[in-house]
Amino acid sequence: YPRKPFESIEAARAWVYEFVTWYNNEHRHSAIKYVTPAQRHAGLDSELLRQRKAVYEAAKAAHPQRWSGPTRDWERTDEVWLNPPKELCTEKPSLAKAA
């Protein structure tokens, strides 16, 4: 994010436009299994995730010694919440977790 105030409303709009374009088209979100929001909204995520799962399974089959457990979960996440309702939150994050 910018460290200084914008010089003009036009400068602010230009910055927001670039940020939103990057966020929607390039940034891969962990909550939606590392696809972009644009891919998700276009319905491309299911096929991308299917392909990723196949790649991981092939890698594990070819080199099982490199894997200590299952491959990453590439199943599509149906719902993603920015601010989930309290009743959906089963556990509050702890600030005292050990590293």
Secondary structure by P-SEA (a helix, b strand, c coil): ccccccccaaaaaaaaaaaaaaaaccbbbcccccccaaaaaacaaaaaaaaaaaaaaaaaaaccccccccccccccccccccccccccccccccccccc
